[in-house]
Amino acid sequence: MKLKKKYNGLVVPSITPLTQDYKLDHEAVEKIFDNIFNYGGVPFILGTTGESASLPNDLKLDFIKLATSVRQPGRLLYAGISSNCLSDSIELAKRCAGEGIDVAVAHLPAYFTLTEYEIKTYFETLANEVPIPLIVYNIPATTNVSINLNLLDELSYHDNIVGTKDSERNHDRLRDSLKLWAGRADFSHFLGWGAQSAHALFTGSDGLVPSTGNLFPDIYYKMIVAADNNDEPAALQLQRHSNLVGDIYQGKRLLGESLAALKSLMQSAGLCRSYMMPPLLKVSDTEAADLQKKLQSMLNVENLSLPIYQ
């Protein structure tokens, strides 16, 4: 039987909703959080999907304070603390802890290529200094480094490192990760590769971190329930829906472009506005209309509906 660990389930990497003058859109945060919480998920703010690398520090602190004030009772909150400056990451983690964030998430700095010893030292230093549990985030698409699994397994035994979020699109790595950690009650594996969500759940992953969950958290909540009930046909059908939605806003786009497309679709659902933090740009009106048309066509074919939040 699959272990039920402390850190598990649907963790949605929240977009950062912005106003026209690049401030945090408080009303949109509440709508997005309600959407996540009401469909069985918990938010992960200030991650890649949240444009964290482009956000000024005062906006990050505003988001942290607002997130903790609008969370549903008893629900966890995850926050990214990553920076190219180690001391800044530690300071942000301390601010997160002081405001009531439950878990810090950190990927590698994204400038210098580090040796394995430097990577190990970096995460150990973070884990020693950060006053809340730490999750190690592997995302070669932005850091240009894949954290070696043997090294990550060493880090997994640190008292304050409680899991990993892996967004690397590598079948062998996924298989080997689950062999290492599926049976570890003290270390959780979260997958950030949407196309392999159902497969990962059935082979031992503890949770999912899908950007599409900003728009359709119900897909992944139902997928997790299906996996818990060993209902593979239902999980695979939900995986199909996940793939179809992902293809609409991610297909043939750079990462930043896909985030802009996601915000555009969320705007059409009444969840937020489509403003992006520079250097990223929002999609054009023509592209927004095309995205909405493609999504509606897919929903019609699949006999699904998009909730409208007004």
C-alpha positions as CSV (number, residue, x, y, z in Angstrom):
1,M,0.0,0.0,0.0
2,K,1.2,3.5,-0.9
3,L,2.5,5.5,2.1
4,K,0.5,8.6,3.0
5,K,3.2,11.2,3.8
6,K,2.9,14.5,5.6
7,Y,3.7,16.4,2.4
8,N,1.5,15.1,-0.5
9,G,-1.3,15.7,-2.8
10,L,-2.1,18.6,-5.2
11,V,0.2,21.6,-4.8
12,V,-0.7,24.3,-7.4
13,P,2.2,26.6,-8.5
14,S,0.2,29.8,-8.4
15,I,0.6,32.5,-11.0
16,T,1.2,36.0,-9.6
17,P,-1.8,38.1,-10.6
18,L,-0.8,41.7,-11.4
19,T,-2.5,45.0,-11.9
20,Q,-1.7,47.3,-14.8
21,D,0.9,49.1,-12.7
22,Y,2.6,45.8,-11.8
23,K,1.3,45.6,-8.2
24,L,-0.1,42.4,-6.7
25,D,-3.8,42.0,-7.6
26,H,-5.3,41.2,-4.1
27,E,-8.7,40.4,-5.4
28,A,-7.4,38.0,-7.9
29,V,-5.2,36.2,-5.3
30,E,-8.4,35.5,-3.3
31,K,-10.2,34.1,-6.3
32,I,-7.2,31.9,-7.4
33,F,-6.8,30.6,-3.8
34,D,-10.5,29.8,-3.4
35,N,-10.3,27.9,-6.7
36,I,-7.3,25.9,-5.5
37,F,-8.5,25.2,-2.0
38,N,-12.1,24.4,-3.1
39,Y,-10.8,21.7,-5.4
40,G,-8.5,19.9,-2.9
41,G,-5.2,21.7,-3.6
42,V,-2.9,24.0,-1.7
43,P,-1.0,27.0,-3.2
44,F,2.7,27.2,-4.0
45,I,3.5,30.9,-4.4
46,L,6.7,32.6,-5.9
47,G,7.7,29.7,-8.0
48,T,8.5,29.5,-11.7
49,T,4.9,29.8,-12.7
50,G,4.6,32.8,-10.4
51,E,7.4,34.7,-12.4
52,S,9.4,34.8,-9.1
53,A,12.7,35.6,-10.8
54,S,11.2,38.9,-12.1
55,L,9.3,40.1,-9.0
56,P,10.6,42.9,-6.8
57,N,11.1,42.1,-3.2
58,D,8.2,44.3,-1.9
59,L,5.7,42.5,-4.1
60,K,7.0,39.1,-2.9
61,L,6.5,40.2,0.7
62,D,3.0,41.5,-0.1
63,F,2.1,38.1,-1.6
64,I,3.5,36.2,1.4
65,K,1.4,38.3,3.8
66,L,-1.7,38.1,1.7
67,A,-1.4,34.4,1.1
68,T,-1.2,33.6,4.8
69,S,-4.2,35.9,5.6
70,V,-6.5,34.3,3.0
71,R,-5.6,30.6,3.4
72,Q,-8.3,28.2,4.5
73,P,-7.8,26.9,8.1
74,G,-5.6,23.9,8.4
75,R,-4.3,24.1,4.8
76,L,-0.6,24.3,4.0
77,L,1.2,27.0,2.1
78,Y,4.4,26.6,0.0
79,A,6.6,29.5,-1.1
80,G,9.6,29.7,-3.3
81,I,12.7,31.4,-1.8
82,S,15.1,31.0,-4.7
83,S,17.6,33.8,-5.5
84,N,21.0,34.0,-7.1
85,C,22.1,35.4,-3.7
86,L,22.2,32.8,-0.9
87,S,21.7,35.3,1.9
88,D,18.6,36.8,0.1
89,S,17.1,33.3,-0.1
90,I,17.7,32.7,3.6
91,E,16.3,36.1,4.5
92,L,13.2,35.5,2.4
93,A,12.7,32.1,4.0
94,K,12.8,33.7,7.5
95,R,10.2,36.3,6.4
96,C,8.1,33.4,5.1
97,A,8.4,31.6,8.4
98,G,7.5,34.7,10.3
99,E,4.3,35.2,8.3
100,G,3.2,31.6,8.6
101,I,4.3,29.9,5.4
102,D,4.7,26.2,6.1
103,V,7.2,25.0,3.5
104,A,10.1,26.7,1.6
105,V,11.0,25.6,-1.9
106,A,14.4,26.3,-3.5
107,H,16.1,25.6,-6.8
108,L,19.7,26.2,-7.6
109,P,21.0,29.7,-8.5
110,A,20.8,30.2,-12.2
111,Y,24.1,31.9,-13.2
112,F,27.2,30.0,-12.4
113,T,27.5,26.3,-13.2
114,L,28.2,24.6,-9.9
115,T,30.2,21.4,-9.0
116,E,28.3,18.7,-7.1
117,Y,30.1,19.6,-3.9
118,E,29.0,23.2,-4.3
119,I,25.4,22.1,-5.0
120,K,25.5,19.9,-1.9
121,T,27.0,22.7,0.2
122,Y,24.4,25.2,-1.1
123,F,21.4,23.1,-0.1
124,E,22.9,22.0,3.2
125,T,23.5,25.7,4.1
126,L,19.9,26.6,3.1
127,A,18.5,23.6,5.1
128,N,20.6,24.6,8.2
129,E,19.5,28.3,8.1
130,V,15.9,28.1,6.9
131,P,13.5,27.8,9.9
132,I,10.8,25.9,8.1
133,P,10.9,22.6,6.1
134,L,12.7,22.8,2.8
135,I,11.9,21.2,-0.6
136,V,14.7,20.9,-3.2
137,Y,13.4,21.9,-6.6
138,N,15.0,20.5,-9.7
139,I,14.3,22.5,-12.9
140,P,17.0,22.3,-15.5
141,A,14.9,24.4,-17.9
142,T,15.8,27.5,-15.9
143,T,18.9,26.5,-14.0
144,N,20.6,24.6,-16.8
145,V,21.6,22.0,-14.2
146,S,20.1,18.6,-13.4
147,I,20.7,17.7,-9.7
148,N,22.3,14.3,-9.6
149,L,19.9,11.7,-8.0
150,N,22.7,10.2,-5.8
151,L,23.5,13.7,-4.5
152,L,19.8,14.4,-4.0
153,D,19.4,11.2,-2.1
154,E,22.3,12.3,0.2
155,L,20.5,15.6,0.8
156,S,17.2,13.7,1.5
157,Y,18.6,12.5,4.9
158,H,19.1,16.1,6.2
159,D,16.6,16.7,9.0
160,N,15.1,19.8,7.4
161,I,14.9,18.6,3.8
162,V,11.5,17.0,3.5
163,G,11.1,16.4,-0.3
164,T,11.8,17.3,-3.8
165,K,9.8,18.9,-6.6
166,D,11.1,17.6,-9.9
167,S,10.3,19.3,-13.2
168,E,12.8,17.5,-15.3
169,R,11.3,15.7,-18.3
170,N,13.2,12.5,-18.0
171,H,11.5,9.1,-17.8
172,D,14.6,7.3,-16.4
173,R,15.0,9.9,-13.7
174,L,11.4,9.6,-12.7
175,R,11.6,5.8,-12.5
176,D,14.8,5.9,-10.5
177,S,13.5,8.7,-8.2
178,L,10.5,6.6,-7.2
179,K,12.6,3.6,-6.6
180,L,14.6,5.7,-4.1
181,W,11.8,7.5,-2.3
182,A,8.4,5.9,-2.7
183,G,9.0,3.8,0.4
184,R,10.5,6.7,2.5
185,A,8.0,8.0,5.0
186,D,10.2,11.0,5.7
187,F,10.8,12.3,2.2
188,S,8.3,13.2,-0.5
189,H,8.4,13.3,-4.2
190,F,6.4,15.9,-6.1
191,L,6.2,15.8,-9.9
192,G,6.2,19.0,-11.9
193,W,5.9,17.3,-15.3
194,G,2.3,17.5,-16.2
195,A,2.3,14.9,-19.0
196,Q,3.4,12.1,-16.6
197,S,1.1,13.0,-13.7
198,A,-1.0,9.8,-13.7
199,H,1.9,7.5,-14.3
200,A,3.9,9.1,-11.5
201,L,1.0,8.7,-9.0
202,F,0.5,5.0,-9.9
203,T,4.3,4.3,-9.5
204,G,4.8,6.0,-6.1
205,S,4.9,9.8,-6.4
206,D,3.4,11.6,-3.5
207,G,2.0,14.6,-5.2
208,L,1.7,16.9,-8.3
209,V,2.7,20.5,-9.0
210,P,0.9,21.3,-12.3
211,S,0.7,24.8,-13.7
212,T,-2.6,23.8,-15.4
213,G,-4.0,23.5,-11.8
214,N,-4.3,27.3,-11.8
215,L,-7.2,26.9,-14.3
216,F,-8.4,23.3,-13.7
217,P,-7.4,22.1,-10.2
218,D,-10.3,19.6,-10.3
219,I,-8.5,17.6,-13.0
220,Y,-5.6,16.8,-10.7
221,Y,-7.6,16.4,-7.5
222,K,-9.8,13.8,-9.2
223,M,-6.7,12.2,-10.7
224,I,-5.2,11.8,-7.2
225,V,-8.4,10.4,-5.9
226,A,-8.5,7.9,-8.8
227,A,-5.0,6.8,-8.1
228,D,-5.7,6.4,-4.4
229,N,-8.7,4.2,-5.5
230,N,-6.6,2.3,-8.0
231,D,-8.9,3.5,-10.8
232,E,-6.4,3.6,-13.7
233,P,-9.0,4.2,-16.5
234,A,-10.3,7.3,-14.7
235,A,-6.8,8.6,-14.0
236,L,-5.8,8.2,-17.6
237,Q,-8.9,10.0,-18.9
238,L,-8.0,12.9,-16.6
239,Q,-4.5,12.7,-17.8
240,R,-5.8,13.1,-21.4
241,H,-7.7,16.3,-20.3
242,S,-4.6,17.6,-18.7
243,N,-2.5,17.0,-21.8
244,L,-5.1,18.7,-24.0
245,V,-5.3,21.8,-21.9
246,G,-1.5,21.9,-21.5
247,D,-1.0,21.7,-25.3
248,I,-3.2,24.8,-25.8
249,Y,-1.1,27.2,-23.8
250,Q,2.3,25.4,-23.7
251,G,2.6,23.9,-27.2
252,K,5.4,25.5,-29.3
253,R,5.9,28.3,-26.8
254,L,8.9,29.3,-24.7
255,L,8.3,29.0,-20.9
256,G,7.6,32.7,-20.5
257,E,5.2,32.7,-23.4
258,S,3.3,29.8,-22.0
259,L,2.9,31.6,-18.7
260,A,1.4,34.6,-20.5
261,A,-0.9,32.3,-22.4
262,L,-2.0,30.7,-19.1
263,K,-2.8,34.1,-17.6
264,S,-4.8,34.9,-20.7
265,L,-6.9,31.8,-20.3
266,M,-7.3,32.6,-16.6
267,Q,-8.5,36.1,-17.5
268,S,-11.2,34.6,-19.8
269,A,-12.4,32.6,-16.8
270,G,-12.6,35.7,-14.6
271,L,-9.7,34.7,-12.3
272,C,-7.2,37.4,-13.0
273,R,-5.9,39.9,-15.5
274,S,-3.3,39.0,-18.1
275,Y,-0.5,41.5,-17.1
276,M,3.0,40.0,-17.0
277,M,6.0,41.3,-15.0
278,P,8.7,42.6,-17.4
279,P,10.6,41.3,-19.2
280,L,7.7,39.0,-20.1
281,L,4.8,40.4,-22.1
282,K,1.2,39.5,-22.2
283,V,-0.3,37.9,-25.3
284,S,-1.9,40.1,-28.0
285,D,-5.7,40.5,-28.2
286,T,-5.6,38.3,-31.3
287,E,-3.7,35.5,-29.6
288,A,-5.9,35.7,-26.5
289,A,-9.0,35.2,-28.7
290,D,-7.4,32.3,-30.4
291,L,-6.4,30.7,-27.1
292,Q,-10.0,31.1,-25.8
293,K,-11.4,29.6,-29.0
294,K,-9.1,26.6,-28.8
295,L,-9.9,26.0,-25.2
296,Q,-13.7,26.2,-25.8
297,S,-13.4,23.9,-28.8
298,M,-11.6,21.3,-26.7
299,L,-14.1,21.6,-23.9
300,N,-17.0,21.1,-26.3
301,V,-15.4,18.0,-27.8
302,E,-14.6,16.5,-24.4
303,N,-18.0,17.6,-22.9
304,L,-16.3,19.6,-20.2
305,S,-16.9,23.1,-18.9
306,L,-14.7,25.9,-17.7
307,P,-15.9,27.5,-14.4
308,I,-16.4,31.2,-14.7
309,Y,-15.4,33.4,-11.7
310,Q,-16.9,36.8,-11.6
